[in-house]
């Protein structure tokens, strides 16, 4: 991979300290705006962090196409042009913007590296904890601290359905299907949502959850975390069983401890 994943992670950290954390719990009304609806927000921290990170990537890796969430919000064609790019870096400057805007310390900075459609690198930085979970394809998933120390991540061991705990975001499903999934979630032990995919993926890769489910598949939300979970030993696939790729926008995404657990969850909970 031509992108130095550790250098990219350090860039996310530096930008978070310069552009994101100084604005946390210091936003006024002029710094927060709705995009498509009241639960879809953008703040000054999102736009400034993305601007700084994009400029730095353009200098460090000029051959890379940078696909940031806010850039796509301004020009949807950016996302279309990313499909099949030789090298693309998907960027979510503040994942969990609603939490950030509300002063809730549950957000993340994420980047995913994709080469000719194949995800080869993923980073999820937690500004509050000041550490990263990162992965390179074939090299495992690791918690890395600024002092360079690392801890290998391992997805949770399989459990029976009724004992599983996890995170599910069925809120973008059609109403009837959403109602069915929410009813079926009574079959598991715990289901919740942080409204921050980055923190959910981190928790799962660290062995603290048995499953994750998403339906709206924007690449900056899922490219980093799916690689990290796969490299930590989880089974990751769309609901039809196919491999998730950065160009996918729907079709559901399910992550579980192993293939058998994945099949059980799809059959009992997420197929209605």
C-alpha positions as CSV (number, residue, x, y, z in Angstrom):
1,X,0.0,0.0,0.0
2,X,1.5,3.3,-1.0
3,X,-0.2,5.2,1.8
4,X,1.6,5.0,5.2
5,X,-1.2,4.1,7.5
6,X,0.5,5.3,10.6
7,X,1.4,8.7,9.1
8,X,-2.3,9.0,8.0
9,X,-3.4,8.1,11.5
10,X,-1.1,10.8,12.9
11,X,-2.6,13.3,10.5
12,X,-6.1,12.5,11.8
13,X,-4.9,13.0,15.3
14,X,-3.1,16.3,14.7
15,X,-6.1,17.7,12.9
16,X,-8.5,16.5,15.7
17,X,-6.4,18.4,18.2
18,X,-6.2,21.5,16.1
19,X,-9.7,21.7,14.6
20,X,-12.1,19.4,16.4
21,X,-11.4,19.3,20.1
22,X,-11.1,23.1,20.5
23,X,-14.7,23.3,19.2
24,X,-16.2,20.5,21.3
25,X,-18.8,22.0,23.7
26,X,-17.9,25.4,22.3
27,X,-20.2,25.5,19.3
28,X,-22.7,28.3,18.8
29,X,-25.8,28.2,16.5
30,X,-23.8,29.7,13.6
31,X,-21.4,26.7,13.7
32,X,-24.1,24.0,13.3
33,X,-26.3,23.4,10.2
34,X,-28.8,20.9,9.1
35,X,-28.0,19.0,5.8
36,X,-31.0,16.8,4.9
37,X,-32.9,16.7,8.2
38,X,-32.7,17.6,11.9
39,X,-30.7,14.4,12.7
40,X,-28.2,15.0,9.8
41,X,-25.9,17.8,10.9
42,X,-22.7,19.4,9.9
43,X,-20.6,21.6,12.1
44,X,-17.7,24.0,11.6
45,X,-15.5,21.2,13.1
46,X,-16.5,18.8,10.3
47,X,-15.8,21.3,7.5
48,X,-12.5,22.6,8.8
49,X,-11.1,19.2,9.8
50,X,-12.0,17.8,6.3
51,X,-10.4,20.9,4.7
52,X,-7.1,20.5,6.6
53,X,-6.9,16.7,6.2
54,X,-7.7,16.8,2.5
55,X,-5.0,19.5,1.9
56,X,-2.4,17.4,3.8
57,X,-3.3,14.2,1.9
58,X,-3.0,16.1,-1.4
59,X,0.5,17.0,-0.4
60,X,1.6,13.7,1.1
61,X,-0.1,11.4,-1.5
62,X,-1.0,13.5,-4.5
63,X,-2.0,10.4,-6.5
64,X,-4.9,9.7,-4.1
65,X,-8.4,10.8,-4.7
66,X,-9.8,12.2,-1.4
67,X,-13.5,11.5,-0.9
68,X,-14.7,13.4,2.2
69,X,-18.2,13.3,3.5
70,X,-18.6,17.0,3.4
71,X,-17.1,17.3,-0.1
72,X,-19.7,14.8,-1.3
73,X,-22.5,16.7,0.4
74,X,-21.5,19.7,-1.7
75,X,-20.9,17.7,-4.9
76,X,-22.4,14.2,-5.2
77,X,-20.4,13.5,-8.4
78,X,-17.3,13.1,-6.2
79,X,-18.6,9.9,-4.9
80,X,-19.5,8.6,-8.3
81,X,-16.0,9.4,-9.6
82,X,-14.4,7.4,-6.8
83,X,-15.7,4.0,-8.1
84,X,-12.8,2.2,-9.5
85,X,-10.2,4.8,-8.7
86,X,-6.6,3.6,-8.6
87,X,-6.3,5.0,-5.1
88,X,-9.0,6.6,-3.0
89,X,-9.0,7.8,0.7
90,X,-12.5,8.0,2.2
91,X,-12.7,10.5,5.0
92,X,-15.2,11.1,7.8
93,X,-13.9,14.2,9.7
94,X,-16.4,13.8,12.6
95,X,-18.3,10.6,12.7
96,X,-21.1,11.0,15.2
97,X,-21.7,14.7,14.4
98,X,-25.1,14.7,16.2
99,X,-23.3,13.5,19.4
100,X,-20.5,16.1,18.9
101,X,-23.0,18.9,18.4
102,X,-24.9,17.9,21.5
103,X,-21.7,17.8,23.6
104,X,-21.7,14.0,24.0
105,X,-18.1,12.7,24.0
106,X,-18.9,9.8,21.5
107,X,-17.5,10.6,18.1
108,X,-14.6,9.6,15.9
109,X,-12.4,10.6,13.0
110,X,-12.1,7.9,10.3
111,X,-10.3,7.2,7.1
112,X,-10.3,4.2,4.7
113,X,-7.9,3.5,1.9
114,X,-9.2,1.7,-1.2
115,X,-7.0,0.6,-4.1
116,X,-8.9,-0.3,-7.3
117,X,-12.1,-1.1,-5.3
118,X,-10.3,-3.2,-2.6
119,X,-10.1,-1.9,0.9
120,X,-6.5,-2.1,2.1
121,X,-6.4,0.2,5.1
122,X,-8.7,1.6,7.8
123,X,-8.3,4.0,10.8
124,X,-10.7,5.0,13.5
125,X,-9.3,7.7,15.8
126,X,-11.0,8.5,19.1
127,X,-10.1,12.1,20.0
128,X,-11.4,11.7,23.6
129,X,-9.3,8.6,24.3
130,X,-6.5,9.8,22.1
131,X,-5.8,6.4,20.4
132,X,-6.5,4.7,17.1
133,X,-7.8,1.3,16.0
134,X,-6.3,0.6,12.6
135,X,-5.8,-2.2,10.2
136,X,-4.0,-3.0,7.0
137,X,-5.3,-5.9,4.9
138,X,-3.8,-9.2,6.0
139,X,-2.0,-7.7,9.0
140,X,-4.6,-7.8,11.7
141,X,-6.4,-5.0,13.6
142,X,-4.6,-3.1,16.3
143,X,-5.2,-0.6,19.0
144,X,-2.4,1.9,18.8
145,X,-1.5,4.7,21.2
146,X,0.5,7.8,20.5
147,X,3.5,6.3,22.4
148,X,3.6,3.6,19.8
149,X,2.4,0.7,22.0
150,X,-0.1,-1.6,20.4
151,X,-2.7,-4.2,21.4
152,X,-4.1,-6.7,18.9
153,X,-7.9,-6.6,18.5
154,X,-10.0,-9.8,18.6
155,X,-13.7,-10.0,17.8
156,X,-15.9,-11.7,20.4
157,X,-16.3,-15.5,20.5
158,X,-19.7,-16.8,19.2
159,X,-22.6,-17.0,21.6
160,X,-26.2,-18.3,21.3
161,X,-28.6,-15.8,19.7
162,X,-30.4,-15.1,23.0
163,X,-27.1,-14.1,24.7
164,X,-25.8,-11.8,21.9
165,X,-25.2,-8.1,22.5
166,X,-24.6,-5.7,19.7
167,X,-25.4,-2.5,17.8
168,X,-28.1,-2.2,15.1
169,X,-29.1,0.8,13.0
170,X,-32.3,-0.2,11.1
171,X,-33.5,3.4,11.0
172,X,-33.0,3.8,7.3
173,X,-35.1,0.7,6.4
174,X,-38.6,1.1,4.9
175,X,-41.1,1.5,7.7
176,X,-42.6,-2.0,7.5
177,X,-39.2,-3.7,7.3
178,X,-37.9,-1.5,10.1
179,X,-40.8,-2.5,12.4
180,X,-40.1,-6.2,11.7
181,X,-36.4,-5.9,12.5
182,X,-37.1,-3.9,15.7
183,X,-39.5,-6.7,16.7
184,X,-37.0,-9.4,15.9
185,X,-34.3,-7.7,18.0
186,X,-36.2,-8.9,21.1
187,X,-34.5,-12.3,20.4
188,X,-31.1,-11.0,21.3
189,X,-29.9,-10.0,24.8
190,X,-29.0,-6.4,24.0
191,X,-29.3,-4.1,21.0
192,X,-28.5,-0.5,21.0
193,X,-26.9,2.3,18.9
194,X,-24.3,4.9,19.7
195,X,-25.2,6.9,16.5
196,X,-21.5,6.7,15.8
197,X,-20.4,3.9,13.5
198,X,-16.8,4.5,14.3
199,X,-17.1,3.8,18.0
200,X,-19.4,0.9,17.3
201,X,-16.8,-0.7,15.0
202,X,-14.1,-0.1,17.6
203,X,-16.1,-1.7,20.3
204,X,-16.9,-4.8,18.1
205,X,-13.3,-5.2,17.0
206,X,-12.1,-5.1,20.6
207,X,-14.3,-8.1,21.5
208,X,-17.1,-6.3,23.3
209,X,-20.0,-6.9,20.8
210,X,-21.3,-10.0,19.0
211,X,-22.9,-8.2,16.0
212,X,-23.3,-4.9,14.1
213,X,-26.0,-4.1,11.5
214,X,-26.4,-1.1,9.2
215,X,-28.5,-0.4,6.1
216,X,-27.4,3.0,4.8
217,X,-23.9,2.3,3.5
218,X,-21.9,5.4,2.9
219,X,-18.2,4.5,2.4
220,X,-16.7,7.0,4.9
221,X,-18.9,5.3,7.6
222,X,-18.1,1.7,6.7
223,X,-14.9,1.3,4.7
224,X,-12.6,1.6,7.7
225,X,-14.7,-0.4,10.2
226,X,-15.5,-3.3,8.0
227,X,-11.8,-3.9,7.3
228,X,-10.9,-3.5,11.0
229,X,-13.6,-6.0,12.0
230,X,-12.6,-8.5,9.4
231,X,-9.0,-8.2,10.4
232,X,-10.0,-8.8,14.1
233,X,-11.7,-12.1,13.1
234,X,-15.3,-11.1,12.5
235,X,-17.4,-12.2,9.6
236,X,-18.5,-9.2,7.4
237,X,-21.0,-9.4,4.5
238,X,-24.0,-7.7,3.0
239,X,-27.3,-9.4,3.7
240,X,-27.3,-11.3,0.4
241,X,-24.0,-12.8,1.5
242,X,-21.8,-10.9,-0.9
243,X,-18.6,-9.0,0.1
244,X,-19.0,-5.4,1.1
245,X,-17.2,-2.9,-1.2
246,X,-16.8,0.8,-1.1
247,X,-19.2,1.4,-4.0
248,X,-22.2,-0.3,-2.2
249,X,-24.8,2.1,-0.9
250,X,-27.5,-0.3,0.3
251,X,-28.3,-4.0,0.7
252,X,-27.7,-4.1,4.4
253,X,-24.4,-4.9,6.2
254,X,-24.1,-7.5,8.9
255,X,-21.0,-8.2,11.1
256,X,-20.8,-11.1,13.5
257,X,-18.4,-13.4,15.3
258,X,-18.3,-16.1,12.7
259,X,-20.2,-17.3,9.6
260,X,-22.7,-19.4,11.7
261,X,-23.5,-16.5,14.0
262,X,-24.0,-14.3,10.9
263,X,-26.4,-16.8,9.3
264,X,-28.4,-17.1,12.5
265,X,-28.7,-13.3,12.9
266,X,-29.7,-12.9,9.2
267,X,-32.3,-15.6,9.4
268,X,-33.8,-14.8,12.9
269,X,-33.4,-11.0,13.1
270,X,-32.6,-9.1,9.9
271,X,-34.7,-10.9,7.3
272,X,-38.3,-9.9,7.4
